[in-house]
Amino acid sequence: MKKTILLMGPTLMIFIGLTLIGNVPLTFALFYGWLLLAPLCLSCKKQNHSQWKFTITSRSLLLGIASGILVLVIIFAAVSYFFSFLIDLELIRSLLREWNFDGRMIWLLMAVLIVLNPYLEENYWRNFIFEELKVSSSAGMAIIISSFFYSLYHLLSLMELFNWPFNVIAVIPIFLAGIIWGFFRHKSGSLAAPILSHVLADTGIMLVYLVYIHNWQ
């Protein structure tokens, strides 16, 4: 029961904030509050704070930066290629305005996505949940399960932004990224490479927003 709640909690927060209420700042508060407080409460209960720390080596830096740049380029190139016939620009702009992803707060929200989001998501899925799942399953299965639930809540926003079947297809790269970052974490024993790679991946998404979606007028 506890594992089910931990696996579904982030998706539930996104569902409440984005799907039911339609407010990005509120969604951020609910979602990141869960990612921060759930591991914190359990680590305090177990009196184990070591899981919040990670080591940085030259190898992890190189791996994180190289993979992150590759993902950034793939994201930007793919969106640039498919943009004109897959994306309804006015629909997305209208939806983002409804979600309050605009105005003066936009730069703060973008900073949260690029700086705070990678650490909290990687610590939650590739560290906290990964270790919880490893208690009763293999490392490989723990990576697959955590990656599935990591990609699950992304589907909620993609369902609003894209039509079938592209909303589901767009989740596949997110699931694969989770597998890769989980593998990095498992083999290196550190979150450094996954976090760096994730930062650059999110930077690629924000570049897409700034170049193609943001209204500069």
Secondary structure, DSSP 8 states (H G I E B T S, - for coil): -HHHHHHHHHHHHHIIIIIIS--HHHHHHHHHHHHHHHHHHHHHHHT--GGG-----HHHHHHHHHHHHHHHHHHHHHHHHHHHHH--HHHHHHHHHHTT--GGGHHHHHHIIIIIHHHHHHIIIIIIIHHHHHTTS-HHHHHHHHHHHHHHHHHHHHHHHS-TTHHHHTHHHHHHHHHHHHHHHHHHSSSHHHHHHHHHHHHHHHHHIIIII----
